[in-house]
Amino acid sequence: MENNINVEEIMKQIKADINAKGYTNDLLSFDDVVVDVSSMNVVKFDKLQFKEDLYVANHEWNVNPYRPLQGGRIRVFIRKVIRKLVYFFVEPIVMAQDGFNASVVRMMNQMNCYIDQQEKEIEELKAKISQLESESNKQ
């Protein structure tokens, strides 16, 4: 069974869709990124939020310094050259950041274990108090 796939026609359709939707290869400026700093201010412990944040931290602690380059062939080439020129400077910084991130994530995982352990001990103490109260009421 032979499939005739016209890659050139598919590429033309994709490029037409991109042009019709107005997509560009321009990178976002840091000014375009909105960070909600109000969500960083914590006044009360929320276990569900803690678990969600811990999940994200466990999956995103590793910094990837070499993201795929976008743009035309010349732009990509220039960016590759720049990347190779600053490698000696960027690599140690990324490695240090990864080490710090890993330490923080390990600490957060330890905190999670501690919280779970404390909750278990509290439940055991509550059960013991209830038992002692019921024994005290019987006397």
C-alpha positions in Angstrom: 0.0 0.0 0.0 1.5 3.3 -1.1 0.6 6.6 0.4 1.3 9.7 -1.7 1.9 12.5 0.7 2.7 15.9 -0.9 4.9 17.5 1.8 5.3 20.7 -0.2 1.5 21.2 -0.4 1.2 20.5 3.3 3.9 23.1 4.0 2.2 25.6 1.8 -1.1 25.1 3.7 0.7 25.5 7.1 2.4 28.7 5.9 -0.9 30.1 4.6 -2.5 29.3 8.0 0.3 31.0 9.9 0.1 34.1 7.6 -3.7 34.2 7.9 -3.5 34.0 11.7 -0.8 36.6 11.9 1.7 34.5 13.8 5.3 35.8 13.9 8.7 34.4 15.1 9.3 37.5 17.3 10.3 36.5 20.8 8.5 38.0 23.7 10.1 40.8 25.7 10.4 40.3 29.5 8.1 43.3 29.7 5.4 41.3 28.0 5.4 38.6 30.7 2.9 39.2 33.5 3.9 37.8 36.9 1.2 37.7 39.6 3.3 38.5 42.6 0.2 38.7 44.8 0.0 34.9 44.6 3.5 34.7 46.2 2.4 36.4 49.4 1.2 33.6 51.7 -0.6 34.4 55.0 -2.2 31.0 55.7 -1.0 27.4 55.0 -3.0 25.7 52.2 -2.1 22.1 51.9 -3.7 21.6 48.5 -1.8 24.6 47.1 1.4 23.4 48.8 1.0 20.0 47.1 0.4 21.6 43.7 3.4 23.9 44.1 5.5 21.0 45.2 4.5 19.0 42.1 5.5 21.8 39.8 8.8 22.3 41.7 9.6 18.6 41.4 9.0 18.7 37.6 10.6 22.0 36.7 13.7 22.4 38.9 16.1 21.6 36.1 16.9 24.7 34.0 17.4 24.1 30.3 19.9 26.7 29.0 19.5 25.5 25.4 16.0 26.0 24.2 15.2 25.5 20.6 16.2 28.5 18.5 13.6 30.1 16.3 13.8 32.5 13.4 15.2 32.4 9.9 18.3 30.5 9.0 20.6 33.5 9.4 19.1 34.4 12.8 19.4 30.8 14.0 23.0 30.7 12.8 23.9 34.0 14.6 22.2 32.8 17.8 24.0 29.5 17.7 27.3 31.4 17.3 26.4 33.6 20.3 25.4 30.6 22.3 28.8 29.0 21.7 30.6 32.2 22.6 28.8 32.6 26.0 28.8 28.9 26.8 31.7 29.2 29.2 29.9 31.9 31.1 26.3 30.6 31.1 27.0 27.0 31.8 28.4 27.5 35.4 25.6 29.8 36.3 23.0 27.3 35.1 24.7 24.5 36.9 24.7 26.6 40.1 21.0 27.4 39.7 20.2 23.7 39.1 22.1 22.8 42.3 20.2 25.5 44.3 16.8 24.4 42.7 17.5 20.8 43.6 18.3 21.7 47.2 15.2 23.7 47.6 13.0 21.0 46.0 14.6 18.4 48.4 13.9 20.7 51.3 10.3 21.1 50.2 9.9 17.4 49.9 11.2 17.0 53.4 8.7 19.6 54.6 6.0 17.7 52.9 7.0 14.5 54.7 7.1 16.4 58.0 3.7 17.9 57.5 2.2 14.5 56.7 3.9 13.0 59.8 2.6 15.8 62.0 -0.9 15.4 60.7 -0.8 11.7 61.4 0.5 12.3 65.0 -2.2 14.9 65.6 -4.9 12.4 64.5 -3.4 9.8 66.8 -3.4 12.3 69.7 -7.0 13.3 69.0 -8.0 9.6 69.1 -6.1 9.2 72.4 -7.8 12.3 73.9 -11.2 11.0 72.8 -10.4 7.6 74.4 -9.2 9.2 77.6 -12.3 11.5 77.8 -14.6 8.5 77.3 -12.7 6.6 80.0 -12.9 9.6 82.3 -16.6 10.0 81.8 -17.2 6.3 82.6 -15.6 6.8 86.1 
